[in-house]
Amino acid sequence: MTARAAPTRGRPAHGVTGRSLTSRLALLAPAWIGVAFVVLPLLALLVRADWPHIGTHLAAPVVGESLRLSALTTSLTMVVVWTLGTPLAWILARSDHPLTAWGRALITVPLVLPPVVGGVALLMTWGRRGVLGGWLETTFGITLPFTTAAVVMAEIFVAMPFYVISVEGAMRGLDRRFDEIAATLGAGPVRTFRTVVVPMVLPGIAAGSALAWARALGEFGATITFAGSFPGRTQTAPLGVYASLERDPQAAIALSLVMLLVSVVVLGALRSRWLR
């Protein structure tokens, strides 16, 4: 009997190697094109910036005013988002009502809604002829559109879903037995929420806060539609970039670099949650 040759355990045949290399290239080529499509515009900002005079451009009035206004409005936005969004996330995480899914869907609509449509919706609600805005003006003399308050409202509208979805995900992962143990110790729902739930989901709250704040900082469409672009009053950093692009492009680039740096810092802070 002729013994069979043992299977070769060395390198694969040249044909297999060639097919494997071709397959890799077929995947790598579009992947790197995709990376270049995203990264090249960011590199173009760095290349086109007037680095020797970057300090002068950052000292332009539009840069300072818009950054200060963005810092103020996003801070106020986050206070409201924390106050309203944290209990909302808890209710969504613990509710078993059939309508909860619809409520979650409504909360997340601004994630996919064009921002300018959100601005129109806010205007139709809080404008002088809006559903509630007309009543506010005639009853209390309060006019919201084209004010700093309108900027905060626009930012809340677009940022709240990012916070709620992130925090709800963290809260849904909590064992319900913690609620039962707290109840047996005499803690009511509010105390359980404040002393048990919130401390245990602080990482999720921090991540949701970073996402919501970054989204509020970059808001443009809803803001310009509902609040306009008035320097020192409603012209936030994104609107400042747009306004400076024609009359002072280097100031627009400098402000864009500041916002790019902020985005990188936020992404770096969230690296342990999403980048691994």
N, C-alpha and C positions, 0 to 999 in steps of 0.2 A: 504493500500500500504506500502511496506517495503522501508524505506529510504535507499538510496545508501550510502555506507560508503565514507566519504570524502577522497580524495587522500592524502596519507601521504607525508608531506613536510620535513620530517626529513632526516636522513642519508639514502643513497641508500641501496638496499639490498646487502647482503654479496656477492652474485654472481657477481653483477655489480662491486663492489669494487675490487673483486679479478681479474676480467677481466681488469679493469682499471690499477691495479698495474702491471699485466703481460704486458700490452701494454707499460706502462712507462719503465719497465725494458728492453723490447725489443728494445726501442729506446735509452735508456741511456747507455746500455752496449756498443754498437758499437761507440756511441759518445765519451765515455770516453776512449775507446781504441784508437780512432783517436787522441784525445788530448794527450794521453801518447806517441803515435808514434811520435808526433812532439816535445813534451816537454822533453822527456827523453834524447835524444841526447844533448839538450842544457844543461840540468842538469849534464850530464856526463862531459861536459867541466868544469863546476864548481867543480865537485868532483875530477877530475883528475889533476886539476891545482896545482902546487907547491906553495901554497899561502905564506909560510914563505919566499920564495926566489923569489916572483913574480917580485920584483923590479929589481933583477939581470937579470932575463930572459927578461924583457922589455928593459933592457939596452944592449941586444945583438945587434951587428952591423946590422944584417939582419932586425931586428924590426925597428930600427930607420931609416935606409936607405929606406926601403919600405914604411914606413908611410910618410916620407917627400916627396918621389916621388909621392905617391898617393895624398897627399895634393896639390902638384903642378899641377899634371895632371888633377885632378878633378876640380880644380879652373879654369884652362884654358878651360876645357870642358864646364863648366857652362857659361862662357863668350860667347862662340860660340853658345851654345844652346839658350841662351837668345836672342842673336843677330839675329839668323836665325829662331828659333822656334816660337818666339812671332808673327812676321808678318805672318809666315806660318799658325799658328793657326787661326789668324784673317781672312785670305783668305779662309780657309776651313770652318770657321764658317759663313761667309757671302756669299760665292759663291753658286749660284743655278745652275751652269753648270752641265750637265749630267755626265761629266768626273770627277767631284769633288769626287764622291764616290770612283772611282778607284784610285784617288790620295790619298785619305785617307787610302785606303787599302794598297797601296804601302808603305806609311809612317809607317804603323803599322806592316809591315812584320817582322822587327827585334824583335818584342815582342814574336813571336812564332818560329822564325828561330833559330836553334841550334847555339850557339855563335861561335863554331869552324867553321861552314859553313860561318858565317859572316866574320871570319878571312880569310878564303880562298878567299871569294869574294873581300875583301880589297886587298889581295895579288895579285889577278888577275887584279885588277884595277891599283894599285899604285906600284906594284913590278917592278923590273928592266925589266921584260919581260911583264909587264902588259899593259893594253890598254892605260893608260896615264902615267904610271911610266917610261916606256922606253923613251917616248918623253921628260919628265922632266929631265931625266939623260943626254940624248944626247944634249939637248938644253941649260939647265941651270946648269947641273952637280949636280942636287939635287937627293938624294937617300933617300926615306922615310922609307922603311921597317927596322925593328930592330933598331929604334931610338926612342927617347922620343916623337917626333912628331907622330910616329906611334901609341904609347899608347894613345895619345889624340884623334887621329882619330878613333881608335877602341872604345873608351869610348863614343865619340859623336855618333857613329853608333848605339850603343845599348841603349843610354840614351835619345836621341832625341824623340823617339816615346812616352815615358812616359810623357815628358813635353808637347808635342804638344797635345796629347789627353786630358790631364787634363785642359790645358788652353783653348783649343777649347770648351770643355764642358762649361766652365765658360762664354766664349764669346757668345756662342749660346743662353745663357739665358738672354743676354742684349736685351732690347727693341730697335728695329730699329728706333724708334722715336728720340732717342738721336742723331743718325747720322743726321737725318733730321733737328733737331733743331740746331745742330752745323753748318750744311751747310747754314742754313738761316742767321746765325750770321757771315758768311764769312769764316768759317774754312774749309780748304781743307782736303782731306782724311788723309794726313800724320799728320796734326795738330790734327784732330779729334782722330786719333788713339793714339797719344802721350799724349794728355791732357784730353781726355774723357774716351776712352776705357781702356787703361792700368791702370789708377787709380781705375776704378770701378771693375776690375778683379784681383786686387792685391792678395786677398786670394787664388784664383785659381792659380796664378803665383807662390805664395809661396809654395802651395801644390805640384804643378808640379815640382818645383825646388828641393824640398826635395826628391821626388821620383827619379828624374833624377840623382841627385847627389849620392844618395844611390846606384842606379843601376850602375853608373860609378865606384863608389868605389869598388863594388863587382865583377866587370868584370874580367873574367879569360880566357875563351875559345878564343875569338877573339884576345885578347891581346897576348897570348902566341903563337898563330898561325901567327899573322902579325908582332908583335914586338919582340917576343922571351922573354927570362928571363935573363937579364944581370943586376947584382947587381949595383945599383946606376944609371942605365940608363933606363931600361925598367922593372925591377922587382918591381912591385907594391905590395901592401899588400897581396892580394890573392895569387899571385905568390910566395911571401915570405913565406907564410904558407906552400905551397906545397913543396918549396925547403928545408924548415927547418924540415919537418916532419920526415925525415930519420936520419939526423945527429944531430938534436937538437929538440926532440919532445916537450920539455917544452917551448922552444921559440915559436914553432908553436902554442901551446895552448895559450900562453900569447897573441900572435898577434891575434889569433882567438877570444879571450875574448874582445880585444879592438874593433874588428869589430862587435862583438855581442852587445857590449855596444852602439856603434854608431847606429846600427839597432834599438835598443830599444828606443834610444833618438829620432830618426826620427819618429818611430811609435807613440811615445808619443806626438810629436809635431803635428801629424796629427789626434790625437784622436777625436777632435771636428768635423772633416770632415768625418771620416769613421767609427769610433768605436761606435757611438751612434746608 
